[in-house]
Amino acid sequence: MTNYVTAQPPEWAENTALVWSAFGSLAVVSLGLFFWERRLAAGPQDDGVRPVPLGRIAAGGHSMNPPTVSARVRGREAELERIGTLVRGPGGGMVVVCGAGGLGKTTLAAEASARARAEGRVVVWTRWRDDPAQLGQDLAQAAHILGLPEDRLEEARTGRVSLVDAVWEHLATVKGWLIVVDNVDAPSRVGPGAGPPAAYRGWLRPHGGGVLLVTSRDTTRQTWGPDADLIHLQPLADDAAGTVLLDAAPHAGTETEAEALASRLGGLPLGLNTAGTYLSVPTSRHRTFAAYQHALEAEFADLLGAEHPGAAADPDTARRVVRHTWDLSLDQLHSDGYTLARPALQLLALLEPAPVPRTLMTSELVTDATGLPATAATVDAALAGLHQYGLLHTPEAADPGDGVPPVNQLQLHPLVREITAHTLTRPEPTDTWIAAIDEHLAQAVDATTNMPGRTGWPTARLLAPHLPAHLDRSVQSGSSTARDTLGDLSDALGAAGAASEELLLRRRILADCERVLGPDDPDTLTSRNNLATALHSVGEHQQAAGLYRRVLADRERILGPDHRETLGSRHNLANALHELGEHRQAADLHRQNLTGYERVLGHDHPETLNSRNGLASTLNDLGEHQQAAQLHQRNLTDRERVLGHDHPDTLSSRSNLANALFELDEHRQATELHRQNLTDHERVLGHDHPHTLNSRNNLAKALYDLGEYQQAAELQRRNLTDRERVLGHDHPHTLNSRNGLANTLNGLGEHQQAAQLHQRNLIGYEHVLGPDHPHTLTSRHNLANARARLAEVGRRRWWQLPRRR
């Protein structure tokens, strides 16, 4: 050491051996301290805790601020309020925003973050990058931001404690925070260790003092465990989705046009954003909602399914491109061992945009279509995987009741379906796949129509939307077999009372018959008659009568006036005229026809009994109640003998007899028949069959005429709700139910509500039956009566007011 005062070195410094000995000793000590520190860093080796290679956590390597939401979030207020309530609450927890790609999970989380930050919460945003170590670093950084001390992190660095436990022990003590982990689409890899987060021993836990918000495509409770609050995102409603488009392109059209385009895009936020961005660019070819929607029909693959140069290699880009957004989930499923997930999705995409009965998706269909080996178990697993990632929905089926089990259903989002179908390789494998689909659709119809009783009715309803395309595709190979398939299913739908589904198929069958067989072929005449019957069932009596007249004229010309099918056409025309209020003309046709049926088929033939029933019902409406009752009594006896007590036609006869007895003032006997009939209808046909609804309506009317207004009103409310759901709001039978309920409410003194129902009903009758139909005239009279009663009550109340002094 130098003496700077004298600039002379000390004497010992001149001893070279001593100096080098000192330097050597210092080197040895330094090396010893270095290795001792390394040993301490290694920590104990027998407690299972390893050192964590942490750097200076507080320094971070990327932004942990939430992304900015560029446009107002629409249609998610309920979900945002659920998250906000949890954030503002006294405790903490974990919420998982889940659903298929493109539903706006990240946007929802970003908006929830912005609201939490505005309320003074600490918000930390991190993204899953398929790297458990990086997630650990990010959550340690979040805990450090929230006050996790350096000495505790040092213990994790040196392995004296587990980092994940140190982080969550600290987060449990701090309140008022929101941590977001975005895009956790592979939860089983989050770690530490293997397995889903449901055990709550890994990085994702519901036990903090604040809220952990996770976004994921995985929607299953098994993955996230019992303590996670799962928010399943659904597509936006049309009004909210239309507003999203108007926000992006306010000058592209009207609110109605925006909602129409939004509906076409299925309310999928990613699709809406793609369309809105396109429309907002001045150089785009299509600048209006209507033009864009029209262009979708011809340019769908280009507008929504276009390839992006970076999407195949970059998941972040793929998430922003509609064409690729679901490929990420399918790739993940394939890597997880669900090798049939993609082909199962593609098969479903080749069907119509309607629910599919689960029984159609068999291992045989998958193998016949794709050539891939499949078993029932592997198909089950593939569908479960698609459902887990939100690509496949399972709509809840209504319970048919009376021991008939509901049918499991499969359904794709319309945009998922359409884009998947567009991206299939053409013409192969599509041609092979469609051929297999058609073969299995025909097999499914055969199996369904051969089920006993009502067992096959729910499946028949689900198959109906997929059959017209089956018929269209059969043109090349001849459509006779496909027509028969549709006809068999239509018969089953008619028996089930599924009038709208039957009508869909009957129209397509007639169009094919006229094209292939010509207008006068017997099969074409039968098809036209069947279409008229379906129209009659949905309340389109005027259209039905027009078709019946045409068929009757053609059959009289081609087959003769007494041919069995000619008699059937005359009977059907008479029924349609009866519904149109042309009772006298209907009665004349029924009398002529009954004579023909008895001569040609005999007195006990079911079609003869139908004819006698039609005549009796028409006579009842003409006021000839005694003759009607006698015919109905005879018919009931014959039908019970020929068809059995529980046959639908027998039940119809019993109901009609009760109606005639009521007109003869045999009220109690009629009411008991209606009560028995309703029980039998519910047992034989089910609670929602149109015949059952008619029976319930008849009992309610009988109770009303007995003065049992309260009991009648309860039945009528239930029946009105059911008819609106099953038949529609403007079906003539629904109008009849609404009219009956309004009359009953009038009897109960609820004149204001009665008048409102009558006003609504009058508009419906004028629209459906015309201004001069007897039912319309009755409805107008009922409305006037309800208003008069209401005015009378108002005058009485005014008269009873205390006079001022």
ABEGO torsion letter per residue (X at the ends): XBBAAAGBBBAAAABAAAAAAAAAAAAAAAAAAAAAAAAAAAEBAAAGBBBBBBBBAAAEABBABBBBBABBBBGAAAAAAAAAAAAABABBEBBBBBEBBGAGAAAAAAAAAAAAAAAGBBBBBBBBAGBAAAAAAAAAAAAAAAGBBAAAAAAAAAGABBAAAAAAAAAAABBGBBBBBBGBABAAAAOBEBEBAAAGABABBAABABBBBBBBABABAAAAEAABBBBBBBBBBAAAAAAAAAAABAAAEBAAAAAAAAAAAGGBAAAAAAAAAAAABAABABABAAAAAAAAAAAAAAAAABBBAAAAABAAAAAABAAAAAAAAAAAAAAAGBAAAAAAAAAAAABBBBBBBAAABBAAAAAAAAGBBBBAAAAAAAAAAAAAAGABBBBBBBBAEGGBBBBBBBBBBAAAAAAAAAABBOAOAAAAAAAAAAAAAAAAAAAAAABBEAAAAAAAAAAAAAAAAAAAAAAAAEAAAAAAAAAAAAAAAAAAGBAAAAAAAAAAAAAAAAAAAEAABAAAAAAAAAAAAAAAAAGBAAAAAAAAAAAAAAAAAAAEAABAAAAAAAAAAAAAAAAAGBAAAAAAAAAAAAAAAAAAAEAABAAAAAAAAAAAAAAAAAGBAAAAAAAAAAAAAAAAAAAEAABAAAAAAAAAAAAAAAAAGBAAAAAAAAAAAAAAAAAAAEAABAAAAAAAAAAAAAAAAAGBAAAAAAAAAAAAAAAAAAAEAABAAAAAAAAAAAAAAAAAGBAAAAAAAAAAAAAAAAAAAEAABAAAAAAAAAAAAAAAAAAAAAAAAAAABBBBX
